[in-house]
Amino acid sequence: MVLQEGLLKILACPVDKDCLMYFADEGLLYNPRLRRAYRIEDGIPVMLAERAESVSEPDHERLLARAHEGAAIMSASGVPVPDMVRPGTGGQLPGHRQPRDRRRGR
């Protein structure tokens, strides 16, 4: 079942309050920053932090690859994931930050 656009635009991760990747074909909302998945059961997103599922490294990489291919849209924006990736970001999605080198202030 596909989530209504109005609902998708207001959904956010209950932990970090940021947008999620929505994979309609998998019935899944995914937070790539925390690597947590929220299932959609009977058309209802289960947005309880304690019900979120940890995502393994291989599944994380698979979901990111699918998102970059256009299989996901971002909640709270309704924009396809490839459109969210800006030039000069190294292909990273919003919320993915490079670790700072604290020794050099970078």
ZADO-1210 file (C-alpha; in nm, 4 decimals, padded with zeros to 6 digits):
<atoms>
<atom x="00.0000" y="00.0000" z="00.0000" code="MET" pos="1"/>
<atom x="00.1253" y="00.3482" z="-00.0861" code="VAL" pos="2"/>
<atom x="00.1243" y="00.6164" z="00.1830" code="LEU" pos="3"/>
<atom x="-00.0728" y="00.9313" z="00.1116" code="GLN" pos="4"/>
<atom x="00.1406" y="01.2283" z="00.0100" code="GLU" pos="5"/>
<atom x="00.0064" y="01.4438" z="00.2954" code="GLY" pos="6"/>
<atom x="00.1030" y="01.1825" z="00.5536" code="LEU" pos="7"/>
<atom x="00.4447" y="01.1282" z="00.4008" code="LEU" pos="8"/>
<atom x="00.5199" y="01.5001" z="00.4165" code="LYS" pos="9"/>
<atom x="00.4763" y="01.5111" z="00.7946" code="ILE" pos="10"/>
<atom x="00.6507" y="01.1853" z="00.8867" code="LEU" pos="11"/>
<atom x="00.9847" y="01.2116" z="01.0630" code="ALA" pos="12"/>
<atom x="01.2028" y="00.9766" z="01.2635" code="CYS" pos="13"/>
<atom x="01.0830" y="00.9695" z="01.6260" code="PRO" pos="14"/>
<atom x="01.4434" y="00.9585" z="01.7484" code="VAL" pos="15"/>
<atom x="01.6311" y="01.2282" z="01.5541" code="ASP" pos="16"/>
<atom x="01.3231" y="01.4129" z="01.4193" code="LYS" pos="17"/>
<atom x="01.4661" y="01.4199" z="01.0664" code="ASP" pos="18"/>
<atom x="01.3343" y="01.2915" z="00.7326" code="CYS" pos="19"/>
<atom x="01.3134" y="00.9277" z="00.6313" code="LEU" pos="20"/>
<atom x="01.3516" y="00.7392" z="00.3047" code="MET" pos="21"/>
<atom x="01.0233" y="00.5841" z="00.1944" code="TYR" pos="22"/>
<atom x="01.0387" y="00.2576" z="-00.0004" code="PHE" pos="23"/>
<atom x="00.6775" y="00.1923" z="-00.1040" code="ALA" pos="24"/>
<atom x="00.7557" y="-00.1456" z="-00.2601" code="ASP" pos="25"/>
<atom x="00.9109" y="-00.2718" z="00.0651" code="GLU" pos="26"/>
<atom x="00.6600" y="-00.1095" z="00.3021" code="GLY" pos="27"/>
<atom x="00.9491" y="00.0608" z="00.4765" code="LEU" pos="28"/>
<atom x="01.0578" y="00.3969" z="00.6121" code="LEU" pos="29"/>
<atom x="01.4337" y="00.4111" z="00.6634" code="TYR" pos="30"/>
<atom x="01.6605" y="00.6430" z="00.8607" code="ASN" pos="31"/>
<atom x="02.0071" y="00.6119" z="00.7014" code="PRO" pos="32"/>
<atom x="02.1670" y="00.8274" z="00.9720" code="ARG" pos="33"/>
<atom x="02.0727" y="00.5879" z="01.2533" code="LEU" pos="34"/>
<atom x="02.0366" y="00.2793" z="01.0313" code="ARG" pos="35"/>
<atom x="01.6884" y="00.2126" z="01.1665" code="ARG" pos="36"/>
<atom x="01.3885" y="00.0876" z="00.9694" code="ALA" pos="37"/>
<atom x="01.0229" y="00.1488" z="01.0479" code="TYR" pos="38"/>
<atom x="00.7753" y="-00.0970" z="00.8972" code="ARG" pos="39"/>
<atom x="00.4416" y="-00.0054" z="00.7453" code="ILE" pos="40"/>
<atom x="00.1803" y="-00.2545" z="00.8664" code="GLU" pos="41"/>
<atom x="-00.1648" y="-00.2623" z="00.7046" code="ASP" pos="42"/>
<atom x="-00.0968" y="00.0810" z="00.5553" code="GLY" pos="43"/>
<atom x="-00.0008" y="00.2329" z="00.8927" code="ILE" pos="44"/>
<atom x="00.3588" y="00.3420" z="00.9616" code="PRO" pos="45"/>
<atom x="00.4775" y="00.1988" z="01.2935" code="VAL" pos="46"/>
<atom x="00.6694" y="00.5018" z="01.4195" code="MET" pos="47"/>
<atom x="00.7593" y="00.3751" z="01.7665" code="LEU" pos="48"/>
<atom x="01.1317" y="00.3958" z="01.8454" code="ALA" pos="49"/>
<atom x="01.1197" y="00.0670" z="02.0347" code="GLU" pos="50"/>
<atom x="00.9702" y="-00.1101" z="01.7290" code="ARG" pos="51"/>
<atom x="01.2355" y="00.0181" z="01.4856" code="ALA" pos="52"/>
<atom x="01.4598" y="-00.2477" z="01.3362" code="GLU" pos="53"/>
<atom x="01.8380" y="-00.2216" z="01.3189" code="SER" pos="54"/>
<atom x="01.9670" y="-00.2477" z="00.9633" code="VAL" pos="55"/>
<atom x="02.2800" y="-00.4463" z="00.8802" code="SER" pos="56"/>
<atom x="02.5640" y="-00.2964" z="00.6766" code="GLU" pos="57"/>
<atom x="02.4750" y="-00.4959" z="00.3606" code="PRO" pos="58"/>
<atom x="02.1083" y="-00.3902" z="00.3849" code="ASP" pos="59"/>
<atom x="02.2093" y="-00.0292" z="00.4525" code="HIS" pos="60"/>
<atom x="02.4229" y="-00.0271" z="00.1367" code="GLU" pos="61"/>
<atom x="02.1424" y="-00.1954" z="-00.0613" code="ARG" pos="62"/>
<atom x="01.8862" y="00.0618" z="00.0529" code="LEU" pos="63"/>
<atom x="02.1180" y="00.3530" z="-00.0250" code="LEU" pos="64"/>
<atom x="02.1866" y="00.2135" z="-00.3721" code="ALA" pos="65"/>
<atom x="01.8141" y="00.1696" z="-00.4363" code="ARG" pos="66"/>
<atom x="01.7479" y="00.5223" z="-00.3099" code="ALA" pos="67"/>
<atom x="02.0090" y="00.6663" z="-00.5455" code="HIS" pos="68"/>
<atom x="01.8434" y="00.4750" z="-00.8304" code="GLU" pos="69"/>
<atom x="01.5142" y="00.6498" z="-00.7520" code="GLY" pos="70"/>
<atom x="01.3345" y="00.3736" z="-00.5577" code="ALA" pos="71"/>
<atom x="01.2723" y="00.5985" z="-00.2552" code="ALA" pos="72"/>
<atom x="01.1426" y="00.9428" z="-00.1771" code="ILE" pos="73"/>
<atom x="01.2204" y="01.1496" z="00.1278" code="MET" pos="74"/>
<atom x="00.9526" y="01.2024" z="00.3884" code="SER" pos="75"/>
<atom x="00.8900" y="01.5602" z="00.4999" code="ALA" pos="76"/>
<atom x="00.9755" y="01.6750" z="00.1472" code="SER" pos="77"/>
<atom x="00.8240" y="01.4326" z="-00.1039" code="GLY" pos="78"/>
<atom x="01.1326" y="01.4727" z="-00.3218" code="VAL" pos="79"/>
<atom x="01.2946" y="01.1690" z="-00.4882" code="PRO" pos="80"/>
<atom x="01.6238" y="01.0857" z="-00.3179" code="VAL" pos="81"/>
<atom x="01.8468" y="01.1461" z="-00.6250" code="PRO" pos="82"/>
<atom x="01.7089" y="01.5016" z="-00.6412" code="ASP" pos="83"/>
<atom x="01.8101" y="01.5568" z="-00.2778" code="MET" pos="84"/>
<atom x="02.1782" y="01.4887" z="-00.3476" code="VAL" pos="85"/>
<atom x="02.3515" y="01.8154" z="-00.4276" code="ARG" pos="86"/>
<atom x="02.6664" y="01.8497" z="-00.6397" code="PRO" pos="87"/>
<atom x="02.9825" y="01.8604" z="-00.4333" code="GLY" pos="88"/>
<atom x="02.8455" y="01.6419" z="-00.1535" code="THR" pos="89"/>
<atom x="03.0137" y="01.3263" z="-00.2766" code="GLY" pos="90"/>
<atom x="02.6740" y="01.1705" z="-00.3388" code="GLY" pos="91"/>
<atom x="02.5831" y="01.1783" z="00.0279" code="GLN" pos="92"/>
<atom x="02.2250" y="01.2062" z="00.1394" code="LEU" pos="93"/>
<atom x="02.1043" y="01.4685" z="00.3852" code="PRO" pos="94"/>
<atom x="02.2137" y="01.3825" z="00.7380" code="GLY" pos="95"/>
<atom x="02.5323" y="01.2088" z="00.6273" code="HIS" pos="96"/>
<atom x="02.8241" y="01.4133" z="00.7481" code="ARG" pos="97"/>
<atom x="03.1917" y="01.3492" z="00.7065" code="GLN" pos="98"/>
<atom x="03.3698" y="01.3072" z="01.0400" code="PRO" pos="99"/>
<atom x="03.5661" y="01.6160" z="01.1385" code="ARG" pos="100"/>
<atom x="03.9378" y="01.5951" z="01.1906" code="ASP" pos="101"/>
<atom x="03.9476" y="01.7522" z="01.5356" code="ARG" pos="102"/>
<atom x="04.3253" y="01.7774" z="01.5361" code="ARG" pos="103"/>
<atom x="04.3225" y="02.0262" z="01.2511" code="ARG" pos="104"/>
<atom x="03.9882" y="02.1954" z="01.3165" code="GLY" pos="105"/>
<atom x="03.8320" y="02.0550" z="00.9989" code="ARG" pos="106"/>
</atoms>
